[in-house]
Amino acid sequence: MAERERRSVALEVRSKGRRLEGYAALFDVEARIGPIREKIAPGAFAASLASGADILALADHDPARVLARTRSGSLRLSEDSRGLAFDLAIPETQAGRDILALAERSDLGGMSFGFQVPAGGEEWVGELRTIRAAELFEISVVSAWPAYEGTTITARSRQIALPPRLALASRYLEILGA
């Protein structure tokens, strides 16, 4: 069985009433994950999205803090030329209220996604790993640091640049498996 992996990115997340929308992953953006570089190829999530699998939206990868899911229609996912787009309805739960409050203040760290790479779904050229196919099982709104340096997160159209120190801390935690 393929190993489950998680990647975090600080991207454009916008709050629109009780909805969040943005991108959980960007295509062709290199990230340093420990000693390797990694990028996601356009179309990497297409088969997973077409499969009809129930994909969850979580708070900080915590399965006890479900925010939305594709099965109920409260989470919508799609690929476009930029990446994996999402639109989720925030529930009237404590986790939902917390996420919404942090989004409105631009205090969220970004988005993350949990996936497995099926056999033949990756390509290596030296230390560059290109993910060509990914079985997506969840996206998460994360409170802390993204793995992809130099990206931004927005809520209500305000942008905050992520300090390089936080991006470095995120990569360190990713290496440790935290």
Sequence and secondary structure as in RCSB ss.txt:
>XXXX:A:sequence
MAERERRSVALEVRSKGRRLEGYAALFDVEARIGPIREKIAPGAFAASLASGADILALADHDPARVLARTRSGSL
RLSEDSRGLAFDLAIPETQAGRDILALAERSDLGGMSFGFQVPAGGEEWVGELRTIRAAELFEISVVSAWPAYEG
TTITARSRQIALPPRLALASRYLEILGA
>XXXX:A:secstr
   EEEEEE  BEEEETTEEEEEEEETT  EEETTEEEEE TTTTHHHHHTT   EEEETTEEEEEEEETTTTSE
EEEE SSEEEEEEE  SSHHHHHHHHHHHTT   EEEEEEE  TT EEEETTEEEE   EEEEEEEESS  SSTT
 EEEETTEEEE  HHHHHHHHHHHHHT 
